Amino acid sequence: MLAALAELDLPILRVVGEEATSHCFKHEERTGKADRHPSWACNTETGVFNCFSCGYRGSFVKLVSDVLDVDWDDAETWVRQRGGIERVNKILGRGQYLEDLLESQEVREYTEADLALYTLPPLEARRKRGLTKDACEKYGVLWDPERDMWITPIRDFTGKLLGWQEKNERHFKNRPYSVKKSQALFGFHVLPPGGTAIVVESPLDCPRIESVGVSGAVSSYGADISDIQMQMLFEHSELVIIARDNDRAGWKAAEAIKQRYRGMGRRIGFWNYTGSDAKDPGDQSGNEIRFGAGNYLSPLRVRFPK
């Protein structure tokens, strides 16, 4: 697999276990900005890949198709020519692609006991991201002391633990890989009813916003927001402020949300980035965060760059 990635001219920066990381070659096309930090990871056994920053993901056949700009059949032939039967069967899923591959992975029940191995994030890590101890405790943000990684639990709308995300500057992974994040919202279990919900992309942006005195942040675990997630927010909150990342992918996602819910009688607003070139609310100063939430833009006033 590593040889195949090299042949595709995708330089691997680090390999840990079965995960190879690199810069995302689709990142600039999708966001308008180069991937300055290695955000892309590929499983060296299955070929399944994911960019945790821009959301570019899929099977190895899709990657070959995109990199070489060939159709699916040609990409599949390319894979077959470069591996034995056992490896090809793993990559192609014996004729059934990414969805079947993910569904076939072992799924086990995760319990609160699984989180007992993790601790409160250390002071140095919290300071680096501008997070207070109270905010981390409120959102249940944890730390893996053995691997220096953030642990953000994934819970369904009842608070049941489905799994978690683990992340640092070099690594990102969902446990389990196939966890249905579209049916969860990070922070929903601590969201006060009848108030304002601020929907960010990254779970760690929630305690950052809380740390500067603004409550109500939840995360959709990425740029996309499912109808299930939005319906839960509409039923729970009086106002929903959409805070997508301040880049091309985020603008596109916010515009899609605006169009999807316009004229439906829902009270919705959009994060105000005026005067800020920050990538997302988590990168903003305290004053910028308070301004972005307190001066949110209505669907009639907001204009997204093309």
Long-range contacts (C-beta under 8 A, 24 or more apart in sequence): 1-42, 1-44, 1-45, 1-47, 1-60, 1-87, 2-44, 3-82, 4-60, 4-79, 4-82, 4-83, 5-42, 7-82, 8-63, 8-64, 8-67, 8-68, 9-67, 10-67, 13-38, 14-38, 14-170, 15-44, 16-170, 16-171, 18-43, 18-44, 18-45, 19-43, 19-44, 19-171, 19-173, 20-44, 21-170, 21-171, 24-51, 24-53, 24-54, 24-56, 25-67, 26-51, 26-54, 26-56, 26-66, 27-51, 27-53, 27-54, 27-56, 30-54, 30-55, 30-56, 30-248, 30-249, 31-245, 31-247, 31-248, 31-249, 31-250, 32-247, 32-248, 33-247, 33-248, 33-279, 37-169, 38-169, 38-170, 39-172, 41-171, 41-172, 41-173, 45-90, 46-90, 46-91, 46-101, 47-79, 47-90, 47-91, 48-98, 48-101, 48-102, 48-177, 50-172, 52-167, 52-172, 54-223, 54-249, 55-222, 55-223, 55-224, 55-249, 58-98, 59-91, 59-93, 59-97, 59-98, 59-101, 60-91, 61-91, 61-92, 61-97, 62-98, 102-177, 102-178, 103-178, 105-176, 105-177, 105-178, 106-176, 107-176, 107-178, 108-176, 110-161, 110-162, 110-163, 110-164, 110-175, 110-176, 111-161, 112-161, 114-161, 115-142, 115-151, 115-153, 115-161, 115-164, 117-144, 118-142, 118-143, 118-144, 118-145, 118-151, 119-143, 119-145, 121-150, 125-150, 129-204, 129-208, 129-282, 130-208, 130-211, 130-212, 130-286, 131-204, 131-207, 131-208, 131-211, 132-207, 132-210, 132-211, 134-210, 135-207, 135-208, 135-210, 135-211, 136-207, 138-190, 138-207, 138-210, 139-186, 139-187, 139-190, 139-203, 139-206, 139-207, 139-210, 141-203, 141-204, 141-207, 147-171, 150-204, 152-186, 152-203, 152-204, 153-186, 154-179, 154-181, 154-184, 154-186, 154-221, 155-184, 155-186, 155-188, 155-189, 156-183, 156-184, 157-183, 157-184, 157-185, 157-188, 157-232, 159-189, 165-203, 165-221, 167-204, 181-220, 181-221, 181-222, 182-224, 182-226, 182-228, 182-229, 183-226, 183-228, 183-229, 184-221, 184-229, 185-218, 185-219, 185-220, 185-229, 185-232, 185-233, 186-218, 186-219, 186-220, 186-221, 187-217, 187-218, 187-219, 188-218, 188-232, 188-236, 191-216, 191-218, 191-236, 191-237, 192-216, 193-236, 193-237, 194-236, 194-237, 194-238, 195-237, 195-238, 195-239, 196-237, 196-238, 196-239, 196-240, 196-241, 196-293, 197-233, 197-236, 197-237, 197-239, 197-240, 197-241, 198-241, 198-243, 198-271, 198-281, 198-293, 199-225, 199-229, 199-233, 199-240, 199-241, 199-242, 199-243, 200-243, 200-280, 200-281, 200-282, 201-243, 201-244, 201-245, 201-250, 201-280, 202-280, 202-282, 204-282, 205-243, 205-280, 205-281, 205-282, 208-281, 208-282, 208-289, 209-281, 209-282, 209-289, 209-293, 212-286, 212-289, 212-290, 213-286, 213-290, 214-289, 214-290, 214-293, 217-243, 217-281, 223-249, 223-250, 223-252, 223-253, 224-253, 225-253, 225-257, 230-257, 230-261, 234-266, 238-267, 239-267, 239-268, 239-269, 240-266, 240-267, 240-268, 240-269, 241-268, 241-269, 241-270, 241-271, 241-293, 241-296, 242-268, 242-269, 242-270, 242-271, 243-270, 243-271, 243-280, 243-281, 243-292, 244-271, 245-279, 245-280, 246-273, 246-276, 246-277, 246-278, 246-279, 246-280, 247-279, 248-305, 250-280, 251-304, 251-305, 252-304, 254-302, 254-304, 255-304, 258-299, 258-302, 262-299, 268-299, 269-296, 269-297, 269-298, 269-299, 270-296, 270-297, 270-298, 270-299, 270-302, 271-296, 271-297, 272-296, 272-297
